[in-house]
Amino acid sequence: MTKNNCLLLISSKTGRFIFIFAIIVVYLLTTVSKTAFSENNTNQYLLAKIELFSEKDTVVSIFNEDFESGNLSGWKQTDDWEVSTSEKIAGDFSLKHLSKPISGNSSLFHNVSADLNLVDLEWAFTFKNGKWDPSSSNRFLFYLTVDTILTDLINGYAVGVNISGSSDLLNLWRIRKGKADSLIVQTDMDWNASNLATINVKRTSRGKWTLSYLKSGDANPKSFSGTDRSRFSFTNIGITFKYTATRSGQLWIDDVFVNQLPAELFVQNITLVNSHSVLLIFNKPISPASILSENFTLTDENNRNISVIQAKMLAGSDNSIEVSFGKTNGVELRLSISGISDLSGKIMIPESRAFSYSFSPEVGSILINEILFNPFPGGVDFVELVNVSEVPVPVHRFKLASRNDTLALKQIYPVSAEERYLYPGQFLVCTKDSDIVAAQYFTSDPETFCQMKSFPSFSDDAGTVVLLNDSLEVLDEFSYSAKMHSLFLADENGVSLERISLEKATSDRNNWASAVASVGFATPGLPNSQTASETEIQDEITPEPKVFSPNGDGYNDELKIKFKLSKPGFMANVRIFDIAGRQVKFLLKNQSLAKEGSWLWDGKSESGQKLGIGVYIILVEVFDQEGQVKRFKKTCTLTDRLD
C-alpha cells in the first residue's frame, strides 16, 4: 500500500471538512518531505500549528512518525524493534519487529500527552502482519493513550486484534490495570494472514469514539463507533506484540500520527448541592463574563418553570458554575444551558441536562408518626412516616427494621422496591397488606400506602420500630409499649399509637397517645387525631347555633357542640338537662377525644322522643388519666318542634 492509499481513509466519510483538510495537509507535507525536504524542514512543518479558516478551530499535530529518519530516536524499550527496509509498508523505512528465537512480548512507547477534557483527538497508523493468523498466542495492539509504560499497570485505550485473547476482529478496548476491561468499538474486520490496513481513530472530549479501517485492496474505508467517557492520564502511545518464535519478526508499523483539535465547551458533570443550588462542571475554563442567570432555564418533570435566582463562578475554580434556584416540589428537574463561552470566546452548543431532585434521607428529615402493633383480628400492623423536611426524599432508599433482645437490628427490609418519592408534609403508610388497612380504617388517599414485600414483626406488648437509610444509618427510632395506651381503653386491639408533636422527640413517651374513637382508633395516611400544636390555646366548648329547630326543613336542624382543648388525650361525658334540672339525654359516655372536634344532638331524648320547645343545659365533663378534670356548662334553645 502507498502513502497516497493511506490518505483515502482520512479523506472519507463525514468528518468535519475543516478537520479533514488539515489532516490532508499534514499527510501531504509528510509525503513530500520523504522525497524533497530535509529532516529539519519536515519537523518545521509537522510541529507547527495548522491555522484553519477560524483561529478558534486549530488542528495541532502533536505527534508524527514515518520512520524515514532511519532510527528510533525518542522511542522507549526498543530492543526488540528496528527501523527496516525489509518488506516496508511505505517510503524507505518502516518499523519492524526483530526476529527472536523464543516466544515473548515486545512493547515500545513514545511520549505523547494531551488533556482529554480539552481536546478532540485523532490517531492514524498502519499495521501489517506476515503469513500468520492472529490468536491468543500471536496478537498485537496499538495503545492510543496510556498513563504508564509498565504494561501490567496500564490504564488507557488500545486498538488491536485479540486484545482480550478471544477475537480476531479489529476492536477498540478500554484497558484497566493492564487488562482488557471494556469493549468500546467492535468492527467487522477479521484480521487474517498477510493483512495490511490503515487504522484511524477519533475521540471527542465527550467520549464519542470512531474507529475506521482501510484494508489493502479496498476502495473505501469502513467506520464503527461507540461511547466511553472514562478519563485516564495520557502520557504515552505505544505498541505491543505477543508472539511465538515462528511469528516473531513478522509485524510492521508505519505512518503514526496524533492530531488534536480544541474541544467544544460542554457540561461534563452536574451535581445537586442542596435544596436550592446545583453545580455545573464544564470540560474546560469558562469566560466569567458569559455567566448570566438568563443563560439558564430550570423546569420540573411537569414542565413547570422554576425561578433561577443566580448563577456564579464557584470560588477557586475556572470551570464550575453554581446555579441557585427557588422552591420546587419536583423530583426530576431539567436545566437548559446556553450562551456560556470558553476563554477564547467560543460559545457552547446549547444543551439540556436532567438531574434527580432528591436527597439521601438525613436524620430528622423523616419521622415515625404512627404505629399499629396490635391490629384487629384479621388485621395487619402498619407504620406511618411523615416527611418534615423541605425537599422530596426517595422512599426506595428507606428500610424498616426492629431490634432483638440485645438491641441489635433484625428484619431489615426495604420499604419500596420501586423508585418513589415522599414530598414535604406527606404521609407514607408502610404495611404488608394495604387493602386490609384501608378496609378497617378511614382513609382518603390510597396513594399514601406503600405495601412492602416483607414487613418486620412487631410484638403486641413492646418493641422497637427503626427507620434506616440505605447505608443503615438510623433516621428515627421508636420504642413502644402497650402500657403507653390510654388507661380508659377497654380493648387495645386495633388502636394505634399516634405521635402528638412533630417538634418533640420521638423517644419522649409523653409524645404518644392512643388514637381516639371518633376517628376509628387509627388515622393511616391522615393527620393524627392526637396532633398537638406548640401554640397554647384556651379550652373551648361552643354550641352552634344557640337556637336550633329540629323540624326537618334543612335549616339548623341539629345542634353542633364544638370543642377545642389544650391537649389531646382527654375522655369526655356529655349530658343534656332541661330547665328543671332533669337529665333528658346522655349524649356521650367515656369517649376518647382528639384535640378538637364536635358532637351532634338532634333534639331527641334518651328514648328517642322529640323534646319540647325550651332552654336546655349542656354539661360537658372532660378528664385525663392523670386525674385532671374540667367541666363546662352551656345553654341552647330548642324551638319550632315538629309535631
ABEGO torsion letter per residue (X at the ends): XBAAAAAAAAABEABBAAAAAAAAAAAAAAAAAAAABBAAAAAAAAABBBBBABAABBBBBABBBAGAAGBABGBBGAAABBBBABGBABEABBBBBBBBABBEBBBBBBBBBBBAAABBBBBBBBBBBBBBBBBAABBBBBBABBABABAAABBEBBBEBGAAGABABBBBBBBBGGBBABBABBBABBBBBGBBBBBBBBBBAAGBBBBBBBBBGBABBBBBBBBBABBBBBABBBBBBBBBAAABGABBBBGBBBBBBBBBBBBABBBBABAABBBBBBABBBBAAABBAAABBBBBAAGBBBBBABBBBBBGBAABBBBBBBBBABABBBBBBBGBBBAAGBBBBBBBBBBBBBBBBBBGABBBABBBABBBBGBBBBBBBBBABABBBBAAABBBBBBBAAGBBBGBBBABABBBBBBBGBBBBBBABAAAAAAABBBABAAABBBBABBBBBBAABEBBBBBBAAGBBABBBBBBAAABBAABABABGBBBBBABAABBAABAAABBBBBAAAGGBBBGBBBAABBBABBBBBBBBBOBABBBBAGAGBGABBBBBBBBABBGBBBBBBBBBAAGBBABBABBGBBBBABEBBBBAGBBAAGBBBBBEBBBBBBBBBBAAGBBBBBBBBBBBBGBBX
